[in-house]
């Protein structure tokens, strides 16, 4: 209750009366996030009889819970949960048989109609009210959509609502960072991912009933945005480079990660006198832009403030995996181009067998495929975040002077090997499930999918079916279904291996912690 009162007082402060989350105070003012987390916990832990707590503590706990809800109900950014708050307060009051005289001082005049923020905050201007209504309608739309998905039905409805409401508060963070690396796009549905990325992270936590600190969530959301924008830029811009320009760009990426990256992203990375900057000899504006964009990308990743205290070993791994992540994107584009050149028509009328793979399917899966979907890169970034927080240097404030001074996230060689193996399986099964769901789209767009590899084709030969014959089209559908069954079997194997290795890593970390 005291926390709820503090949040309300903070909001009523004239300097904070326009609260939500403002980009310029994103890292300092997390009270809206905390408020919604408190609401979600209160609303989802109320007992069926309207009380909170258990045994002897039920009555006292329920009184404090009702008071906390009354304090939080007046906040303008909780409108989406108004009905749930009203019902919880009513059930709590009924359970306690509260008479008007028994309500603590300051609460006697409250009625359920007072919960609506506009009734409490009469000083709000009409413009702010309209903006709030528009935001509420948008959030309600997301709630309706996600609540209809089969795999979300296991999450209590109040948790779904609270998660999506909390997710909306992270959007300004991402929007503020959106233009730091990649140029804006002119696509019709541009920047929708700024809404969906936070929602997916918050719903994942709700599904597994785990609490993740806001700073870690924000780290992962920013990383997710980088990954999305990298994929978008590669498929819309880099794909347009000529073969010669692609070779020059690949060389730039290779050289970029052999230099000292600077915190000042406006500068090019330092080079020795024997190195030549290919940008200066390029006549292609697109190639010049691409080099500039990914130089900035490299600097932003390696000098991200939250990871500066990470260990030198973990930072080295991040540098290596960031480079490989970009190179795997280029390999995927090259594979796509070779696959497309085999297709007699676009889109193809049947599944196309990839005739010129650079490696076997299993090798491709654990290198290009897993790397392209960002598995190793994302894990390396995450371990640096964990290393910075859990094993940071003794100094209290991260700075460039502390970079590389922390301890390794995984402290023993065996832990590092288990972690590496686990992530290899995770990256593989994520790519396989992604391919399973995008078979048709990949065929239409000319992207290499796992089922294009020779390993997913029968060894028996047959005459090419005619698209004019219904039986032949049925054979094509059956062929694709059989390939997807094989794909799903492989995905389940990688997933089982990932979960088993993750359990082993957990036991290893638990044992090490006990020993320490």
N, C-alpha and C positions, 0 to 999 in steps of 0.2 A: 504494500500500500504506500509506503514512504517513497519507493521508487516511482510509482505512478504519480504521486503528488509532485515530486521533483520534476518529472517530465512535463507535467501541466504548467508548473510555475515557470519552467524554462521557456515553454511556448508562449506564455503570456507576457514575458519580458518584451518590452517594445522593440528591442533590437532583433527579436526572433519571431515577431508576430506573423510574419509571412512565411513561416516554416513550411517545410517540405524538406527537400534537400537541395541546396544550392551548390552548383558546381564549384564555386570559389571557396566554399567552406566544407567541401565533401569529406575531407579527411578529419576535420575537427568536430563537426556536428553530426553525430550519429543517433541523436535522440529519436527521430522518427523510426529508424530501424529497430532500436531497442523497444520502443513503445509497441510496435506491431508484434515483436517477438514475445513480449509480456502478454499481450492480448491473446495470441495464439496458444500460449501455454495455459492461460486461465480458461479459455473457452473449450479447449480440448481435454482438460483434466477434471471438469465438473462431473460429479457423480450423477447417476441416473435419478436420484431422489432430489437433485438440486443443490446438494452440499458439495463442499470441497474437503479434502483431507480424509482422515480415517480415525476410528475409535474416539478417544477422549478429545482429540484436537479438532474434531469436525466443526463444532459450533464456532469456535474462535476463528478457525481458518476460513470458514464460510463468510463470517462478518468482514474480515479483512479483504477477501476476494471481491465481495460485492462493492465495498468502498473503493477498491482499486479500479474496478470496472466503471464506477460512476465518475472517477477522476479522468480516466482515459477516454470516456465516451464523448467528451466535448472537443477532442482534438479534430481538426478539419480533415485530416488525411485518413480517418478510419471510417468514413461514410459507408464504404462497401460492407463493413461488418456490423452496421447499425442493427440490423434485425437480430443477428446472433447475440449481440451485446444486450439488447432489450430482453430477449428470451432468457438469457443467463441470469440477468438481474432479477427478473420476475420469479424464476424458479428458485433462486437463492433466497429471496425475501419470503416466498411462500414456505420454503423449507424451515426457515427460522421463525415463522409466524410473527414477523416483525410488525409491531404496532407503530403508529406514527410517532408516539412519544418515546419509543425505544430506539429510534434511529439516532445515531450520534449527532451532536451539534453540527450545524452547517449543512445537514443533509435533509432536514425535515421538508423543505419546500421543493425538493427534487421530484419530478414526475417523469414517466417514461418519455413523454413528448419532449422533455428538456434535452434528451440525448442527441437530437439532431443538431449538428454543429452550427447551422445557420440560426437556430433559436438561441444558442449561447453566445455566439460571436456576431452580435447584431451590428457591430462596427465594420464588418467586412464590406468592401465596396462591391458593386454589382459586377464589375469586370472580374474580380477575383472569384466571385460566386459562379460566374459562367465558366471560368477556367476549371474550377473544381468539379462542376457538373460534367464537363466534357471529359475530364480525366477519369471520373467515376464511371461514366458510360463505357469508356475504353477498357477499363479494368474489368467491368462486368462482362464485356464481350469476351475477353480472354478466359474468364472464369467459366462461362458457358461452354466455350470451345473445349478447354482442357478437361472439364468435368465429364464431357461426353466420351472421352477416350477410354478404351477398355482397361489399359494398364494403369489408369489413374483412379479407377473406382475403389481400389483397396485403400486409398488415402482418405481419411475422414474429410468430409466436405469443408468443415471449418478450417482445416489445415490447408486445403487447396486454396481457399479464399485468402487466408492469411499469407500464404507463400507468394501468391500472385500480387497481392497488395504490397508486400515487402519488396518483391522484385521490381515494382514500378519505381521504388525509391533509388535504385541503383542506376536507372537510365541516365540521369544527368551526369554521373561519373563517366559513363562510357561515351556519352555525347561529347563531353569536354575533351576526351582523349582521342576521339574519332579521327581528327585531321592531323594528328601529330606525325603520322608516317605516310599514309596513303592519300592520294588526291580524291576529292569527292566524285561520286558517280552520278550519272543522270538517269539511272534506271527508274522505272515507274514506281516500284516498291522499295525505293532506296531506304536503307537504314532500318528496315523492319527488325533486323537481327538485334538491334539495341533493346528491343522489347523481349524477344524470345530467348536470348542468352541468359539474362538473369532469371527468367521464369524456369528454365530447365534446370539451372543449378539449385534453385530453391525447392522445386518439386522433388528433385533427387534426394535432398536432405529430408524432406517430409516423408518420402516413401520409405526410407531406411530409418526414420525416426532418430536422426543424429543432428547434433548442433554443430555448425561450423562457424567459427568467429567471422564477423563481417570483413575483417581485413583479408583473410584468406579467400573468402568468396570473391571479393573485389579483384584480387590477384588473378584468380582463375577466370573471372569474367573478362578481364582485359586480355588475358592470354587467348581466350576463345575468340574474342573480337579480332585479334591479330591473325589468328589462324583462318578465320572466315575471310578477312580482307586479303590475305595472301593468296588464298585459293581464287578469289574473285579477280584479283589483279593478274594472276598467272593465266587464267582462262580467257580474260578479255583483252589483255595487253601483250603479255609475253608471247602468247601463241601467234601473234602477228609478225614477230621478228623473222627475218630470213634465216636460213641455215647458218650463214656466216655470222650473222648478228647473234644467234643463239650460242655459237661457239665463243664469241667475244664476251657475252654475258656470263657464260659458265666460267670462263677464265677470271672474270671480275669477282665472282662469288668465291672462287678458290683463293684468289689473292687477298680478298677482303678479310678472310678469317685467319690470315697469317700475319696480319698487322696489329698494331696496338689501337684498339677502338677507344674513342674518346667520349667523355661524358657530354661534350658540346657537340650535339648532332648536326650543327650547321657546318661542321668542318669535315673534310674528307679524311679517311684514316691515313695515318702516317705511313710513308713508304721509304725504303732505302733508296739511295741515289741510283742504284742499278735497275730499279723497277720503273716501268713506264705506266702511266695511268691511261688505259685504253679510252677513257671518256674523251680525252683531249683530241684523239685522232678520229673519233666517230663522227660521221656526217648524218647519222640518223637521230632525229629528235626523240623518237620513242626509245631507242637504246640509251640515249643520254638520260632520259627521265627514269628508265628502269634502274639504271645504275645508281642514280641519286636516291631513288625510293628505297632500295635495298641496302644502301649504305646507311641511311637513316634507320632502317629496320634493325640492322645489326647493332648499331649503337644503342637504340632503345632497349633491345632485349638484354644485351650484356651489361648495360649500366642502369638497369631498372632499380630504383632506389631501395626497394624492399629486399633485394638479393645482394646488395653490396657487402654485407658481412659474411656471406657464404664462404665456404672453404675454397682454397685455390684448386683443389681436385674437383669439387663440384662445379665450379665456374668453368674449368677446362672442359668438363663433360658437356656443359651447356653450350659452350662455343662450338664444340665438335658436332653436336647434334643439331644445332641451329644451321650450320653450314650444310650438313647432310639433308636436312629438311628441304632446303631450297633446291639442292641438287636432285633430290628424288622427285620434286615437282617437274624439273626439266626432263628427267628420264620418263616420267609419265606422259608429258607432252610429246616426246619423241616416239614413245610406244603408240600413242593415239594416232599420230600421223602415219605410222607404218601400217596400223590396222585399217585406217580409213582408205589407204591406197589399194588395199585388197578388195574393197567392196565395189561390186559392179553397179550398185544403185544406192542411193541415199534417201531415206533410211533403208537399210537392208530388209529384205522380206524374210530372212531366216538368220539364225545364229551363225556368226562368222568365226571360222577357226583361225586363230592367230598363227600365221605361218613363219614369222621371223622373230620369235622371242629371243631376248638376249640371254636368258637363263631358263632353268626349269621353273615350274609353277611354285614349288615350295621355297626355292631360293628367292624368287621375285616377291613372294608373300612376305618374307621376313626382312626384306631390304626395301625395295622401291615401294611396295604396296603399304606396308606398315608405316614407313617413313613419310610417304605422301599424305597419309591421313593424320600425321603429326604425333603418333604414339611416342617414339623416343624423345622427340623435342619437348613435348608437353611434360613428360615425366622428369626430364632433366631440369626444366624450369621449376617444377613443383619441388623437387629435392633441394634446389637452391633456396627456395622460400622457406622450407622446413629447416634447412641448415642454418639460415640466417636467424630464425626465431629460437630454435632449440639449442643450438651450439654456437651462439654468437660470441664475439670477443667480449672481454670484461667491460669495455667502455659502453656507456649506455646509449649513445646516439650514433646511428649509422652515418658514415661519411666515406668519401673516397679514400681516406687514409686507412680505413678498416677493411677495404676490399681484399678478399682472399684470406683474411686473418682468422675466420671462424673454424670450427671443427666440421668434419665430414658428416653429412646427414646419416649415412650408414658407416659405422665405425670400424667394422672388421672386413677383411677380404671376403669372407664367406657371405656376410650380409650383402655386400656389393654384388656378388655373383648371383645370389638369389633374387635380388632386386632387378638386376639386368634380365634374368631369365623370365621373371614374372612379367615385366613390361613387354618383352618380346612377344609373349603369348597374348597379352592384352591388345597390343597394337595389331597383331594378326587377326584376332577374332573380331575386333571392331571393323577392320577393313572387310572381312568376309561378310559380316552382317550388313554392312553398308552396301556391298555389291549385291547381296541377296535382294535388298529392297530397291535397287536401282537398275535392274537388268534392262528393262525396256527403255528407260531414260538414257542409259549409257549407249544402247544401240542406236537410238535416235540422234544422239549428239556425237557419236563416233569416239566414245571413250573406251579404253581397254578395261574389260571386266574380267574377273577371275574365270568365268565360264567360257571365255574366248580361248583359254589355253588348251593345247592339245590333250592334256590329261583329262579334260572333261568331255572328250568326244569318244564315241565307240570306235573300236579298231576295225569293225566291219565296214566295208565300202558300200555305198548305195548311190544310185543316180540322183542328181539334184532334183528336188521336188519342184513342180510347177505351181506358181501362185494362183493359177486359174483352177486348180483341182482342189476340191474341198478336202478330200482324203489326205492330200499332200499337206494342206494347211494344218489339219489335225495332227499329222505326223510332226510338223514343226513345233506345235504346241506341246506335244508329248516329249519331244526332244528337249525343249527348254525346261519342262518340269523335271525331267530326269536329271538334267545338269544342276538344277537348283537343289534337288535332294542331295546330290553329292556335295554341293557347296555348303548346305546346312550341316551335313555330317562333319565336314572339316571345321566349320565354325564352332560346333559344339565341342569338338575335340580340343581346339585351342582355348575355348572358354573354360572347360574343365581343368585343363592344364594351368591356366592362369589362376583360377580359384585355389587349386591345390598348392601352387607355389606361393600365393599370397598368404595362405594359412601357415605355410612353413616359415615365411618371413616374419609373420606376426609372432609365432612361437620363438623364433630366434631373437627378436627384439625384446620380447618379454623376459626371456632368459638373461639376456645381456643387462637389462635394466635391473633385474633382481641381483645379479652379480655385482653391479656397480654400487 
